[in-house]
Amino acid sequence: MKVKDNNIAIVVYSHFSRDARVRRYAESLARKGYWVDVVCLKENYSPKEPNISLFMYPLGRRRLGWLWYIFEYISFFLYSTYILSKKSFYRKYKAVHINNMPDFLIFSSFIPKSLGTKVILDLHDPMPELYMSKYHTDKNNLTVRLLCRLEGISMGFADKILTANESFRSIFLQRHPEIKGKISVILNCPDPRIFNSQHSTNNIKRKSDNSQLIPPQRDPASGGTTLHPQQFILMYMGTVEKRFGLDIVIGALPELIKKIPNIKFVLIPKIEDEGKYFHNFKFQISNFKLEKYVQILPPLPLEKIADKLQEADIGIVLAKNGVFTENIFPVKLLEFIQMGIPVIATRTKTLAGFFDDRQIAFLKENSPEEFARIVLNLYKHPEIRSVLAKRACKYLKTYNWEKEEKKYLEIADTLIRDLDRSSLVSMMLF
């Protein structure tokens, strides 16, 4: 088969440059020789691989409540349906890979599927659990039950189902045991082509050697205390929502500033307008007069995030208790680990199954006071930071993108081989 006939479409309601999971898929397929069309959100970014084309939904993404979510999801669904339907007649897609949320995006592939295209549904997150966590409800809620029903219908439409970890797979199988034969796990592991641990190792060593307790420097002109030239940086990247516990960091900073005057909390949000909680979060920063110690960057593509990570002393991965957060395995955690950065994290059921206190500085109380104690201890003892980072890296020897990439490409190749066999049989019969 000629390379130009190997066309695959990917649909995702996010920005391609910032979506680590989708970028790994698209770039792996492109390197394998596939031509990849990606329907995604609008941004100023051009893919590095020449055989990846982006078709960008023109409206921006915002968090303005559930009615706005419905509007955004439906309008993006219609845009994706239009693009896939129009292009499928001359691109002749071998496969369409749909990424939730929402689950019903899979039906944007109706026309390609009716023409014989294989359809993959990638469930990054279980929507019912996310809804329960976000809106503080339970499984008996009418919306939750509707989401479960829609989830099952969407799975039934798919030829293959992927999800991000074994916890999610168990959740889906409990609700829909009939999908057992077609669901697989592709773990969220950092792409070493972007997150280069060798560069980070040198950087962490340099910072560890120079981040001992240094007396604050006095400004002769004002008599005030200034920050140290070598800042001590806490870093968070990702969604800014209540369930990710960023108020714990803000609550701890006033006490930490007294002991670590060179501290800075750097935050890289996922999208421009993260909604009501984000605005309240910024008000909290202002209310505590922390503007000097908190830096909120604009959303960044993965390459620039990797650059910023080289400045970090500690990675932050927190979560409030909930049915959703207990089961997630954040890719940002592994990106910190891949870059050799020690992590402070909330001890959730999923993370405790893979890491212990010798690898991650776990919070047990999940309080600002406990967070402050752990940060201060790690600040005073760079050797502990170094040991945590090295031990956590052992996870990536067993679970890494090189292995997951092979699994994913084999799934794509198998679906396409099955499609080609079916097409050949049909030609022979007629």
C-alpha positions in Angstrom: 0.0 0.0 0.0 1.3 3.5 -0.8 2.0 5.8 2.1 -0.3 8.4 0.7 -3.2 6.0 1.1 -2.6 5.7 4.8 -4.9 8.4 6.0 -6.0 8.7 9.6 -8.1 11.5 11.3 -7.9 12.5 14.9 -10.6 14.6 16.6 -10.0 16.3 20.0 -11.7 19.2 21.7 -8.4 20.8 22.9 -5.4 22.6 21.6 -3.1 20.2 19.7 0.2 21.8 20.9 -0.8 21.4 24.6 -2.5 18.0 24.5 0.3 15.5 25.3 -1.8 12.4 24.7 -3.1 13.4 21.3 0.3 14.8 20.2 2.0 11.5 21.0 -0.6 9.6 18.9 -0.4 12.0 15.9 3.4 12.3 15.9 3.9 8.6 16.3 1.5 7.9 13.4 3.3 10.5 11.2 6.7 9.0 11.9 5.3 5.6 11.0 4.3 7.0 7.6 0.6 7.8 8.1 -0.9 11.1 6.9 -2.8 12.5 9.9 -5.6 15.1 9.9 -6.3 16.6 13.3 -9.5 18.4 14.1 -8.8 20.6 17.1 -9.1 24.0 18.7 -7.6 27.1 17.1 -4.1 28.3 18.1 -1.0 29.7 16.6 1.0 26.5 16.1 2.3 24.4 13.2 3.1 20.7 13.7 6.7 19.6 13.3 5.8 16.6 11.2 5.0 17.6 7.6 2.4 14.9 7.2 0.2 16.3 10.1 -2.5 18.8 9.1 -4.5 20.7 11.6 -8.2 21.7 11.0 -8.9 24.3 13.7 -12.3 25.1 15.2 -12.5 28.9 15.1 -14.0 29.6 18.5 -12.0 29.8 21.7 -12.5 27.6 24.7 -13.8 29.0 28.0 -15.2 27.7 31.3 -18.5 29.5 31.8 -20.7 26.8 33.4 -22.6 23.7 32.2 -24.8 25.6 29.6 -21.7 26.9 27.9 -20.1 23.5 28.0 -23.2 22.1 26.1 -23.0 24.9 23.5 -19.2 24.4 23.0 -19.5 20.6 22.7 -22.4 20.7 20.2 -20.8 23.4 18.0 -17.5 21.6 18.0 -19.3 18.3 17.2 -21.0 20.0 14.2 -17.7 21.4 13.0 -16.0 18.0 13.4 -18.8 16.3 11.6 -18.5 18.7 8.7 -14.8 18.3 8.3 -14.7 14.5 8.6 -17.7 14.1 6.2 -16.3 16.5 3.6 -12.8 15.1 3.6 -13.7 11.4 3.9 -14.9 11.3 0.3 -11.5 12.1 -1.1 -9.1 11.3 1.8 -10.6 7.8 2.3 -9.6 7.6 6.0 -8.5 4.2 7.2 -9.3 5.1 10.8 -10.8 8.0 12.8 -9.5 8.4 16.3 -12.0 10.3 18.5 -10.9 11.6 21.9 -13.4 12.5 24.6 -14.6 14.8 26.1 -17.4 14.7 25.2 -18.1 11.0 24.5 -20.7 11.8 21.7 -17.9 13.2 19.5 -17.6 9.7 18.2 -20.8 10.3 16.2 -19.0 13.0 14.1 -17.4 10.0 12.4 -20.8 8.7 11.1 -20.1 9.3 7.4 -16.5 7.9 7.4 -17.7 4.8 9.3 -20.6 4.3 6.9 -17.9 4.3 4.1 -16.0 1.6 5.9 -13.6 3.6 8.1 -12.6 2.0 11.5 -13.4 4.2 14.5 -11.4 4.4 17.8 -12.9 6.0 20.9 -10.3 7.2 23.3 -11.8 7.8 26.8 -9.2 10.2 28.4 -11.6 10.6 31.4 -14.9 9.0 32.5 -17.4 11.8 32.1 -19.9 10.6 34.8 -17.2 10.5 37.5 -15.9 13.9 36.3 -19.4 15.4 36.5 -19.9 13.9 40.0 -16.6 15.4 41.2 -17.2 18.8 39.6 -20.8 19.3 40.7 -20.7 17.3 44.0 -23.4 14.8 43.2 -23.7 11.0 43.1 -24.4 8.2 40.6 -28.2 8.5 41.2 -28.2 12.0 39.7 -30.3 12.2 36.5 -27.4 13.8 34.5 -25.0 11.2 35.7 -27.3 8.4 34.6 -27.7 10.1 31.2 -24.0 10.4 30.9 -23.6 6.7 31.7 -26.1 5.8 29.0 -24.5 8.0 26.4 -21.1 6.5 27.3 -22.5 3.0 26.6 -24.0 4.0 23.3 -20.8 5.7 22.2 -18.7 2.6 23.1 -21.1 0.5 21.1 -20.4 2.6 18.0 -16.7 2.2 18.3 -14.6 -0.5 16.7 -11.9 -0.1 19.4 -11.8 1.6 22.7 -8.8 3.1 24.5 -8.4 4.6 27.9 -5.6 6.1 30.1 -5.2 3.6 33.0 -6.4 0.4 34.6 -8.6 2.2 37.1 -10.6 3.8 34.3 -10.8 0.5 32.4 -12.2 -1.1 35.6 -14.8 1.6 35.9 -15.9 1.2 32.3 -16.1 -2.6 32.5 -18.2 -2.4 35.6 -20.8 -0.3 33.7 -20.4 -2.0 30.3 -19.1 -5.5 30.6 -19.9 -6.2 27.0 -16.9 -4.0 25.8 -14.3 -6.3 27.4 -13.0 -7.6 24.1 -12.4 -4.2 22.6 -11.0 -2.0 25.3 -7.3 -1.5 25.8 -5.1 0.8 28.0 -2.6 3.2 26.5 -0.9 4.8 29.5 -0.1 8.5 29.7 3.7 8.5 29.5 5.8 11.5 28.6 7.4 11.6 25.1 11.2 11.6 25.7 11.6 13.5 22.5 10.1 16.5 24.2 10.7 15.9 27.9 14.4 15.2 28.0 15.5 13.9 31.3 19.3 14.2 30.5 19.0 18.0 30.3 17.0 18.1 33.4 19.4 15.9 35.4 22.2 18.4 34.9 19.9 21.3 35.8 18.6 19.7 39.0 22.2 18.9 40.1 23.2 22.5 39.5 20.2 23.8 41.4 20.6 21.4 44.3 24.2 22.4 44.8 23.3 26.0 45.0 19.9 26.1 46.8 21.1 25.8 50.4 19.7 28.2 52.9 21.1 31.6 52.0 20.5 34.7 54.2 18.1 37.2 52.5 19.9 40.0 50.8 19.2 43.6 52.0 18.4 46.4 49.6 20.5 49.3 51.0 18.2 51.9 49.4 15.1 50.7 51.1 16.3 48.5 54.0 13.8 45.9 52.8 14.4 42.2 52.1 14.8 41.2 48.4 14.5 37.8 46.8 17.6 35.6 46.4 19.2 35.6 43.0 18.6 31.8 43.0 14.8 31.4 43.2 13.2 28.3 44.7 10.4 27.4 42.3 7.3 25.4 42.9 5.5 24.6 39.6 2.0 23.5 38.6 0.8 22.9 35.1 -2.7 21.9 33.9 -6.3 22.6 34.6 -7.1 25.3 37.2 -10.1 23.9 39.1 -11.1 23.4 42.7 -10.6 19.6 42.5 -6.9 20.1 41.9 -6.2 21.7 45.3 -4.3 24.9 44.3 -5.8 26.7 47.2 -3.6 24.5 49.4 -0.5 26.1 47.8 -1.9 29.6 48.2 -2.8 28.9 51.8 0.7 27.7 52.6 2.6 30.5 50.8 2.3 33.2 53.5 4.0 30.9 56.0 6.6 29.7 53.5 7.6 33.2 52.5 8.8 33.8 56.1 11.2 30.9 55.9 12.0 30.9 52.1 12.0 34.5 50.9 13.2 33.4 47.5 10.2 31.1 46.9 8.0 31.5 43.7 5.0 29.5 42.7 4.8 29.2 38.9 1.5 28.1 37.3 1.0 27.2 33.6 -2.8 26.9 32.9 -4.3 24.7 30.3 -6.4 27.3 28.6 -6.6 31.1 28.6 -9.9 31.6 30.5 -10.2 28.8 33.1 -13.4 30.2 34.5 -14.9 31.2 37.9 -12.5 29.3 40.1 -9.5 30.7 38.2 -10.8 34.3 38.8 -11.4 33.5 42.5 -7.9 32.0 42.7 -6.3 35.2 41.3 -8.4 37.2 43.8 -7.1 35.0 46.6 -3.5 35.8 45.4 -4.2 39.5 45.5 -6.0 39.3 48.9 -3.0 37.6 50.5 -0.7 40.1 48.7 1.2 37.3 47.0 1.6 38.8 43.5 5.4 39.0 44.0 5.5 35.3 44.7 3.1 33.8 42.2 3.6 33.9 38.4 0.8 32.8 36.1 2.1 32.1 32.7 0.0 31.9 29.5 -0.8 28.4 28.2 2.2 27.0 26.5 2.9 24.2 24.0 4.7 21.1 25.3 8.1 22.2 24.1 8.0 25.4 26.0 6.6 23.6 29.1 9.6 21.3 29.0 11.9 24.4 28.9 10.1 25.9 31.9 10.4 22.6 33.8 14.1 22.9 33.8 13.7 25.9 36.2 11.5 24.0 38.7 12.7 22.7 42.1 9.5 20.9 43.0 6.5 19.8 40.9 3.0 20.1 42.4 0.3 17.5 41.8 -2.6 18.0 44.3 -6.2 16.8 44.3 -9.3 17.2 46.5 -10.9 13.9 47.5 -13.5 12.7 45.0 -14.5 9.8 42.9 -12.8 11.3 39.8 -9.5 12.5 41.4 -9.0 9.2 43.2 -8.7 7.4 39.9 -6.7 9.8 37.7 -3.1 9.3 36.9 -2.0 12.8 35.8 0.4 13.0 32.9 1.9 16.1 34.4 3.1 13.9 37.3 5.1 11.8 34.9 6.4 14.8 33.0 7.9 16.1 36.3 9.4 12.7 37.0 10.7 12.3 33.4 12.5 15.7 33.9 14.0 14.6 37.2 12.0 16.9 39.3 10.8 15.8 42.8 7.1 15.9 43.3 4.7 16.8 46.1 1.4 15.0 45.5 -1.9 14.2 47.2 -1.9 10.5 48.2 -4.8 9.1 46.0 -5.8 5.5 45.6 -4.3 5.3 42.1 -1.0 7.0 42.8 -0.4 5.0 46.1 -0.7 1.8 44.0 2.4 2.8 42.0 4.5 5.1 44.3 5.5 5.2 47.9 6.9 7.9 50.2 10.5 7.1 49.1 9.5 8.3 45.5 7.0 11.0 46.0 6.5 13.4 48.9 2.9 12.5 49.6 0.4 14.7 51.5 -1.7 12.7 54.0 -3.7 15.6 55.5 -3.9 17.6 52.3 -3.7 20.8 54.2 -1.7 24.1 53.8 0.1 23.4 57.0 1.3 20.0 55.9 2.2 21.3 52.5 4.3 24.1 54.0 6.1 21.6 56.3 7.0 19.3 53.4 8.2 22.2 51.1 10.4 23.6 53.9 11.9 20.2 54.5 12.7 19.7 50.9 14.1 23.3 50.6 16.5 22.6 53.5 17.5 19.2 52.2 18.3 19.2 48.5 19.8 15.7 48.9 16.2 14.5 49.7 14.9 16.1 46.6 17.6 14.4 44.6 16.8 11.0 46.1 13.0 11.4 45.5 13.5 12.3 41.9 15.9 9.4 41.2 13.7 6.8 42.9 10.5 8.0 41.1 12.3 7.6 37.8 12.2 3.9 38.3 8.6 3.9 37.3 9.5 5.0 33.8 11.8 2.0 33.3 8.7 -0.2 33.4 6.0 2.2 32.0 7.2 4.4 29.2 6.1 5.8 25.9 8.4 3.6 23.9 6.3 0.6 25.1 3.0 2.3 24.9 3.8 3.7 21.4 4.3 0.1 20.1 1.0 -0.9 21.6 -0.9 2.0 20.0 0.7 1.5 16.5 -0.1 -2.2 16.6 -3.7 -1.4 17.4 -3.9 1.1 14.5 -2.1 -1.3 12.1 -4.4 -4.2 13.1 -7.6 -2.2 12.5 -6.3 -1.1 9.1 -5.3 -4.6 8.2 -8.7 -5.8 9.1 -10.3 -3.1 7.0 -8.1 -3.9 4.0 -8.9 -7.6 4.2 -12.6 -6.8 4.3 -12.3 -4.5 1.3 -10.4 -7.2 -0.6 -13.0 -9.8 0.2 -15.8 -7.5 -1.0 -14.0 -6.8 -4.3 -13.5 -10.6 -4.8 -17.2 -11.3 -4.1 -18.4 -8.6 -6.5 
